[in-house]
Every structure is written in C-alpha cells, then in structure tokens.
Amino acid sequence: MSIANMHIVFSLLLLLLFAGMLVLGNRFKKGRKFSPLAGLSAAFIIAGIFFSKSGIPGCGLFAVGVILALGDMVAKARRGRER
C-alpha cells in the first residue's frame, strides 16, 4: 500500500470518526447544532485533503475550509457575548 493510499484511508477513517461523534453527540445533547457554515468548511477541508496531490488547488481548498471554520468560530463567539 503506497503512502497516498494510506493517506486516503486515514482521511476516510477520520471522517467516519467525526460523523460518528456527531451522531452520538447529538443523541445526548439536543441543544448543540452543526451550523451550515461549519458543514461547508468541513466539506472544503475534506476536498482539500482529496485534492492535495494537485498542489495549489488542493491547498487552496484546505485554506478556504480553515478560514470558513475560523469565521464560524468568531461568529459563534460574538453571538455568545451578545446574549
């Protein structure tokens, strides 16, 4: 198994773990929701991982995902301060 295949398998396992934690976490905590911006950022990060071999486009997708995730964190922090 080459390094690239191991990277894809590891990424898929992490995605499966994240989805499992999301499902089990929502079962016990009804108040916390996964925002659409967080979902979009996760999609960009996963796309960046899969296209990482293509160089700049893969890194760009990953960077956009991280920036969206940071924006979601800032927006949630501001909403928390206003209450």
ChimeraX commands (.cxc) that place a marker at each C-alpha (Angstrom):
marker #1 position 0.00,0.00,0.00 radius 0.5
marker #1 position 1.50,3.31,-1.05 radius 0.5
marker #1 position 1.67,6.45,1.06 radius 0.5
marker #1 position -1.08,8.12,-0.98 radius 0.5
marker #1 position -3.46,5.22,-0.37 radius 0.5
marker #1 position -2.67,5.24,3.34 radius 0.5
marker #1 position -3.36,8.98,3.41 radius 0.5
marker #1 position -6.79,8.47,1.82 radius 0.5
marker #1 position -7.67,5.59,4.15 radius 0.5
marker #1 position -6.60,7.63,7.18 radius 0.5
marker #1 position -8.68,10.61,5.98 radius 0.5
marker #1 position -11.73,8.41,5.48 radius 0.5
marker #1 position -11.31,6.89,8.95 radius 0.5
marker #1 position -11.10,10.36,10.47 radius 0.5
marker #1 position -14.23,11.41,8.56 radius 0.5
marker #1 position -16.06,8.30,9.81 radius 0.5
marker #1 position -14.95,9.01,13.37 radius 0.5
marker #1 position -16.10,12.64,13.06 radius 0.5
marker #1 position -19.50,11.56,11.70 radius 0.5
marker #1 position -19.89,9.02,14.50 radius 0.5
marker #1 position -19.07,11.59,17.14 radius 0.5
marker #1 position -21.53,14.00,15.56 radius 0.5
marker #1 position -24.33,11.43,15.55 radius 0.5
marker #1 position -23.66,10.18,19.08 radius 0.5
marker #1 position -23.10,13.69,20.40 radius 0.5
marker #1 position -26.43,14.90,19.02 radius 0.5
marker #1 position -28.18,11.96,20.63 radius 0.5
marker #1 position -27.17,13.10,24.10 radius 0.5
marker #1 position -27.00,16.88,23.62 radius 0.5
marker #1 position -30.05,18.30,21.92 radius 0.5
marker #1 position -29.04,21.97,22.26 radius 0.5
marker #1 position -25.90,21.98,20.09 radius 0.5
marker #1 position -26.36,22.08,16.31 radius 0.5
marker #1 position -23.86,21.79,13.46 radius 0.5
marker #1 position -24.08,25.13,11.65 radius 0.5
marker #1 position -24.25,25.29,7.84 radius 0.5
marker #1 position -21.00,27.28,7.76 radius 0.5
marker #1 position -19.23,24.58,9.77 radius 0.5
marker #1 position -20.54,21.93,7.37 radius 0.5
marker #1 position -19.33,23.92,4.39 radius 0.5
marker #1 position -15.91,24.36,5.95 radius 0.5
marker #1 position -15.69,20.62,6.66 radius 0.5
marker #1 position -16.56,19.90,3.01 radius 0.5
marker #1 position -13.81,22.26,1.80 radius 0.5
marker #1 position -11.27,20.68,4.16 radius 0.5
marker #1 position -12.15,17.17,3.01 radius 0.5
marker #1 position -11.96,18.27,-0.64 radius 0.5
marker #1 position -8.57,19.84,0.09 radius 0.5
marker #1 position -7.36,16.55,1.53 radius 0.5
marker #1 position -8.51,14.59,-1.51 radius 0.5
marker #1 position -7.04,17.09,-4.00 radius 0.5
marker #1 position -3.81,17.62,-2.06 radius 0.5
marker #1 position -1.76,15.97,-4.81 radius 0.5
marker #1 position -2.79,18.64,-7.31 radius 0.5
marker #1 position -0.76,21.29,-5.50 radius 0.5
marker #1 position -2.18,24.79,-5.24 radius 0.5
marker #1 position -5.88,23.92,-5.84 radius 0.5
marker #1 position -5.82,21.33,-3.04 radius 0.5
marker #1 position -4.06,23.66,-0.63 radius 0.5
marker #1 position -6.43,26.44,-1.62 radius 0.5
marker #1 position -9.48,24.31,-0.84 radius 0.5
marker #1 position -7.97,23.37,2.51 radius 0.5
marker #1 position -7.20,27.03,3.29 radius 0.5
marker #1 position -10.74,28.13,2.39 radius 0.5
marker #1 position -12.11,25.47,4.72 radius 0.5
marker #1 position -9.93,26.61,7.60 radius 0.5
marker #1 position -10.87,30.27,7.03 radius 0.5
marker #1 position -14.58,29.38,7.00 radius 0.5
marker #1 position -14.18,27.37,10.20 radius 0.5
marker #1 position -12.44,30.29,11.90 radius 0.5
marker #1 position -15.18,32.64,10.70 radius 0.5
marker #1 position -17.81,30.31,12.16 radius 0.5
marker #1 position -15.97,30.26,15.50 radius 0.5
marker #1 position -15.78,34.04,15.59 radius 0.5
marker #1 position -19.46,34.38,14.70 radius 0.5
marker #1 position -20.46,31.95,17.46 radius 0.5
marker #1 position -18.27,33.77,19.97 radius 0.5
marker #1 position -19.85,37.11,19.08 radius 0.5
marker #1 position -23.36,35.68,19.38 radius 0.5
marker #1 position -22.44,34.27,22.78 radius 0.5
marker #1 position -21.24,37.67,24.04 radius 0.5
marker #1 position -24.38,39.46,22.89 radius 0.5
marker #1 position -26.69,37.29,24.99 radius 0.5
marker link #1:1,2 radius 0.2
marker link #1:2,3 radius 0.2
marker link #1:3,4 radius 0.2
marker link #1:4,5 radius 0.2
marker link #1:5,6 radius 0.2
marker link #1:6,7 radius 0.2
marker link #1:7,8 radius 0.2
marker link #1:8,9 radius 0.2
marker link #1:9,10 radius 0.2
marker link #1:10,11 radius 0.2
marker link #1:11,12 radius 0.2
marker link #1:12,13 radius 0.2
marker link #1:13,14 radius 0.2
marker link #1:14,15 radius 0.2
marker link #1:15,16 radius 0.2
marker link #1:16,17 radius 0.2
marker link #1:17,18 radius 0.2
marker link #1:18,19 radius 0.2
marker link #1:19,20 radius 0.2
marker link #1:20,21 radius 0.2
marker link #1:21,22 radius 0.2
marker link #1:22,23 radius 0.2
marker link #1:23,24 radius 0.2
marker link #1:24,25 radius 0.2
marker link #1:25,26 radius 0.2
marker link #1:26,27 radius 0.2
marker link #1:27,28 radius 0.2
marker link #1:28,29 radius 0.2
marker link #1:29,30 radius 0.2
marker link #1:30,31 radius 0.2
marker link #1:31,32 radius 0.2
marker link #1:32,33 radius 0.2
marker link #1:33,34 radius 0.2
marker link #1:34,35 radius 0.2
marker link #1:35,36 radius 0.2
marker link #1:36,37 radius 0.2
marker link #1:37,38 radius 0.2
marker link #1:38,39 radius 0.2
marker link #1:39,40 radius 0.2
marker link #1:40,41 radius 0.2
marker link #1:41,42 radius 0.2
marker link #1:42,43 radius 0.2
marker link #1:43,44 radius 0.2
marker link #1:44,45 radius 0.2
marker link #1:45,46 radius 0.2
marker link #1:46,47 radius 0.2
marker link #1:47,48 radius 0.2
marker link #1:48,49 radius 0.2
marker link #1:49,50 radius 0.2
marker link #1:50,51 radius 0.2
marker link #1:51,52 radius 0.2
marker link #1:52,53 radius 0.2
marker link #1:53,54 radius 0.2
marker link #1:54,55 radius 0.2
marker link #1:55,56 radius 0.2
marker link #1:56,57 radius 0.2
marker link #1:57,58 radius 0.2
marker link #1:58,59 radius 0.2
marker link #1:59,60 radius 0.2
marker link #1:60,61 radius 0.2
marker link #1:61,62 radius 0.2
marker link #1:62,63 radius 0.2
marker link #1:63,64 radius 0.2
marker link #1:64,65 radius 0.2
marker link #1:65,66 radius 0.2
marker link #1:66,67 radius 0.2
marker link #1:67,68 radius 0.2
marker link #1:68,69 radius 0.2
marker link #1:69,70 radius 0.2
marker link #1:70,71 radius 0.2
marker link #1:71,72 radius 0.2
marker link #1:72,73 radius 0.2
marker link #1:73,74 radius 0.2
marker link #1:74,75 radius 0.2
marker link #1:75,76 radius 0.2
marker link #1:76,77 radius 0.2
marker link #1:77,78 radius 0.2
marker link #1:78,79 radius 0.2
marker link #1:79,80 radius 0.2
marker link #1:80,81 radius 0.2
marker link #1:81,82 radius 0.2
marker link #1:82,83 radius 0.2
view
